[in-house]
Amino acid sequence: MTIIIRPANYQDVPALTALTEEMGYPSDSQALSERLTMLLGSPDLHQLWVAEIEGEVAGWLHAFWRPLLESPAAVEIGGLAVGLRWRRRGAGRALVHVAERWARTKGATTVTLRAAIHRDEAPDFYQHQGYQLSPGQKTFRKQLGDTH
């Protein structure tokens, strides 16, 4: 079985939408296509790759450049999705490795990511890729309402 990692493109929108929904993040193709336009339009800051297996998009990974004032710049994995039927075949690992290679080309010494608590398999997957849980950090989020 061969895994092909390549940059995402607009022809991938139906597969990206389906994989994103499978991960529990419902999105319509139009909204996803608009976000894809922004990401593809900033290749110095954002990269989006897909993993193909047997001619089918099996997964995707979005990574972005994250310059910080208080510490060296890093690359963050903003999202990783691999379809249920394609898991444990190496697609996720291959996508993470391409993101790490891109991070090195950017001069980053760190790759970070966030994993949702309800993703039971995610901690084991990332730890097997050499990632460690960051102690003492919590993620805070505020939903911004309409401010007319």
Disulfide bonds with the S-S distance in Angstrom:
none
